[in-house]
Amino acid sequence: MRMNKWKPQVKINGIPMIIYSINSMIQFCEKLILVGGFNYSELNELIKNNSDLINGNLENIIVIENKKYLSGMLSSVKCGISLSGKSADGIFILPGDMPFVSAKTFVNMILQFSDDKYDVFLPAVLLNSSEGNNGKPIKKGHPVLINSEIVKTILEDEQEVNFRNILKKFRQKICMVEDEGVCLDIDNNIDLAIAAGYFEKKILKKEALID
């Protein structure tokens, strides 16, 4: 069952989910484009009035509205990448309900981005052997990192409506990471409970390292 709440505002340890997602990315991006649809005005206010953003920095965050958000994720992706600018070499794409991607994952993908044989870079984690599928026990997740050279092609594609499907049209590289956060999206209350437990585990791990 889907969550009967506006997800960006749902709090984990007292902080709105969307703030975790922003903070995970902003340290690796010169500019962050946040695409809103439903409750766009409320999203603007949530970002402007939040004291939990890293350094309270709003200068590099742009909030834009996708009026076609009901068409799906690809419509929001197109809104965002259309404003990426010519100076960007690569573009990270992360859904707002994935708050726990680690810094190591972003670093890993940035390092692999130098491989010019590929256009799209996808993080993936190893699954338990019991969860393996067709001999390939991995699960792909987010963020997706795309080469800015394919932006024009994506924007001009009016046939495809699914984000994952349009990515299949380009050369893909799987980036193996040790980060459960790349597959941890929050769609319902069960996911939220799992996320809360994951957050606690991360805090305990940090405390153990400090000790």
MARLOKE-303652 format. One record per residue (C-alpha): x, y, z. Coordinates in steps of 0.02 Angstrom, whole numbers, plus 32768, in hexadecimal, padded with zeros to 4 digits. Layout:
# residues N
+------+------+------+
:   px :   py :   pz :
+------+------+------+
:    X :    Y :    Z :
...
+------+------+------+
***
This chain:
# residues 211
+------+------+------+
:   px :   py :   pz :
+------+------+------+
: 8000 : 8000 : 8000 :
: 8043 : 80AC : 7FD0 :
: 8066 : 812F : 8053 :
: 7FD5 : 81A8 : 8070 :
: 804D : 8238 : 808D :
: 80AD : 82B3 : 8023 :
: 8155 : 8259 : 8020 :
: 81D0 : 82EB : 8019 :
: 818E : 8327 : 80C0 :
: 818F : 827D : 8117 :
: 8210 : 8284 : 81A2 :
: 8298 : 8208 : 81CE :
: 82E9 : 822E : 8275 :
: 8295 : 82D8 : 8271 :
: 82D6 : 830D : 81C6 :
: 826C : 8310 : 8125 :
: 8298 : 8285 : 80AD :
: 82BD : 82FB : 801D :
: 8342 : 8355 : 8084 :
: 83A6 : 82B4 : 8095 :
: 839E : 829D : 7FD8 :
: 83D7 : 834F : 7FB8 :
: 8464 : 8347 : 8037 :
: 84A5 : 82A4 : 7FED :
: 84B7 : 82F5 : 7F40 :
: 84E0 : 83AC : 7F5A :
: 8591 : 838C : 7F94 :
: 85B9 : 833A : 7EEC :
: 855A : 83AE : 7E76 :
: 857B : 8460 : 7E41 :
: 84C0 : 8479 : 7E2B :
: 842B : 8416 : 7E6B :
: 8387 : 841F : 7E0C :
: 82F5 : 83E6 : 7E76 :
: 825C : 83BC : 7E0D :
: 81B3 : 83C7 : 7E61 :
: 8105 : 839C : 7E25 :
: 807D : 837A : 7EA3 :
: 8086 : 83FB : 7F30 :
: 810B : 845E : 7ED3 :
: 80EF : 84FD : 7F3A :
: 80FD : 849B : 7FDC :
: 819F : 844E : 7F9D :
: 81E6 : 84FB : 7F7F :
: 81BB : 8531 : 802F :
: 81FD : 848F : 807B :
: 82A7 : 84AB : 802C :
: 82B2 : 8566 : 804F :
: 8284 : 8556 : 8105 :
: 82EB : 84BE : 8134 :
: 8380 : 84CF : 81A7 :
: 83BF : 841D : 8189 :
: 8408 : 843C : 80DC :
: 84C5 : 842A : 80DB :
: 8509 : 84D6 : 810A :
: 8459 : 8519 : 80EC :
: 8493 : 8532 : 8039 :
: 8407 : 8560 : 7FBF :
: 8473 : 85B9 : 7F3D :
: 8491 : 851B : 7ED7 :
: 83E1 : 84D6 : 7EE4 :
: 835E : 84FD : 7E5F :
: 82AA : 84C5 : 7E7B :
: 8241 : 84B4 : 7DDD :
: 8192 : 8477 : 7DB8 :
: 8164 : 83E4 : 7D49 :
: 80B0 : 8403 : 7D17 :
: 80AC : 835A : 7CBF :
: 80E1 : 82F7 : 7D59 :
: 8050 : 827D : 7D45 :
: 80A6 : 823E : 7CA8 :
: 812B : 81EA : 7D13 :
: 81E0 : 81FA : 7D47 :
: 8223 : 8216 : 7C98 :
: 81C3 : 82B9 : 7C88 :
: 8217 : 82F9 : 7D26 :
: 82C1 : 82BE : 7CE9 :
: 82A9 : 831F : 7C47 :
: 8278 : 83BC : 7CA8 :
: 8315 : 83B0 : 7D10 :
: 8396 : 8385 : 7C8C :
: 8354 : 840C : 7C18 :
: 839D : 848A : 7C93 :
: 8441 : 842F : 7CB1 :
: 84A9 : 84A9 : 7C4C :
: 8535 : 848F : 7BCF :
: 85BD : 8490 : 7C53 :
: 8583 : 83EC : 7CA1 :
: 85E5 : 8351 : 7C6F :
: 8574 : 82DA : 7CCC :
: 84CB : 82DF : 7D21 :
: 8495 : 827B : 7DBA :
: 83DC : 824E : 7DC0 :
: 8392 : 8219 : 7E68 :
: 82DC : 8202 : 7E9C :
: 82AC : 826A : 7F33 :
: 8274 : 81D1 : 7F95 :
: 8323 : 8185 : 7F9B :
: 8371 : 81DD : 8030 :
: 8401 : 816B : 805F :
: 847B : 8160 : 7FCE :
: 8529 : 8168 : 8018 :
: 85B2 : 81E2 : 7FEB :
: 8621 : 814F : 7FB8 :
: 85A4 : 8120 : 7F30 :
: 85AB : 81CD : 7EE2 :
: 866A : 81CB : 7EE8 :
: 866F : 811C : 7E9D :
: 8600 : 814F : 7E0C :
: 865D : 81F1 : 7DEB :
: 8700 : 818F : 7DDE :
: 86B3 : 8114 : 7D63 :
: 8667 : 81A2 : 7CFC :
: 870F : 81BB : 7CA9 :
: 86EF : 811B : 7C45 :
: 86B8 : 816A : 7BA0 :
: 867A : 80C5 : 7B59 :
: 85D7 : 80E0 : 7BB7 :
: 854B : 8160 : 7BBD :
: 84EB : 8125 : 7C57 :
: 852F : 80EB : 7CFE :
: 84C0 : 8086 : 7D73 :
: 84EA : 8053 : 7E26 :
: 84C4 : 7FA0 : 7E58 :
: 84D4 : 7F35 : 7EF4 :
: 84EC : 7E7B : 7F08 :
: 8453 : 7E20 : 7F45 :
: 8454 : 7D8B : 7FBA :
: 8469 : 7CEB : 7F56 :
: 83B7 : 7CB8 : 7F82 :
: 8378 : 7D57 : 7F2E :
: 83DC : 7D3F : 7E8F :
: 8380 : 7D48 : 7DEA :
: 83B3 : 7CE1 : 7D52 :
: 8464 : 7CD0 : 7D92 :
: 847B : 7D8C : 7DA2 :
: 846C : 7DB4 : 7E5C :
: 8472 : 7E71 : 7E4E :
: 83F5 : 7EFD : 7E61 :
: 8407 : 7FA3 : 7E07 :
: 83D5 : 8044 : 7E5C :
: 83F1 : 8100 : 7E63 :
: 843B : 817D : 7E49 :
: 844F : 816F : 7D8E :
: 84E1 : 81CF : 7D45 :
: 84D1 : 8202 : 7C8F :
: 8549 : 8253 : 7C16 :
: 850A : 8300 : 7BE7 :
: 8526 : 82D4 : 7B30 :
: 8488 : 8269 : 7B31 :
: 8417 : 82F1 : 7B7A :
: 83DF : 8331 : 7AD0 :
: 83B0 : 8281 : 7A97 :
: 834A : 8261 : 7B34 :
: 82EF : 8307 : 7B26 :
: 82C3 : 82E9 : 7A70 :
: 8282 : 8238 : 7A8C :
: 81C5 : 8248 : 7A8B :
: 81A0 : 818E : 7A77 :
: 81E2 : 8148 : 7B1B :
: 8186 : 8170 : 7BBE :
: 81EA : 8102 : 7C36 :
: 828E : 8140 : 7C80 :
: 82E2 : 8097 : 7C90 :
: 82B1 : 8067 : 7BDF :
: 82FA : 8105 : 7B94 :
: 839E : 80E3 : 7BEE :
: 83A8 : 803A : 7B97 :
: 83C2 : 8095 : 7AF3 :
: 846F : 80CC : 7B2D :
: 8511 : 8076 : 7B5D :
: 8502 : 8045 : 7C14 :
: 8584 : 801D : 7C97 :
: 8556 : 7FC8 : 7D3A :
: 85B5 : 8010 : 7DCF :
: 85BB : 7F93 : 7E5D :
: 85AC : 7FE7 : 7F07 :
: 859B : 7FB0 : 7FBC :
: 8509 : 8021 : 7FE5 :
: 845A : 7FE5 : 8010 :
: 8420 : 8099 : 7FFB :
: 8423 : 808E : 7F3D :
: 838D : 801A : 7F42 :
: 8334 : 8060 : 7FDA :
: 82A1 : 80C5 : 7F9B :
: 820E : 80EF : 800B :
: 8162 : 80CE : 7FC3 :
: 80FD : 8096 : 805B :
: 80FD : 808A : 8118 :
: 815C : 7FE5 : 8114 :
: 81E6 : 8037 : 80AE :
: 81E6 : 80C7 : 812A :
: 81FE : 8050 : 81BC :
: 828D : 7FFB : 815E :
: 82D9 : 80A6 : 813A :
: 82D0 : 80D6 : 81F2 :
: 8329 : 8035 : 8220 :
: 83AC : 8052 : 8199 :
: 83C9 : 8102 : 81DB :
: 83E3 : 80C0 : 828B :
: 845D : 803E : 824A :
: 84C2 : 80C5 : 81F2 :
: 84C7 : 812F : 8290 :
: 8500 : 809A : 82F9 :
: 8586 : 8072 : 827A :
: 85C8 : 8124 : 8280 :
: 85C9 : 811F : 833F :
: 8628 : 807B : 833C :
: 86AA : 80C6 : 82C8 :
: 86BD : 815E : 8338 :
: 86D1 : 80F1 : 83D2 :
+------+------+------+
***
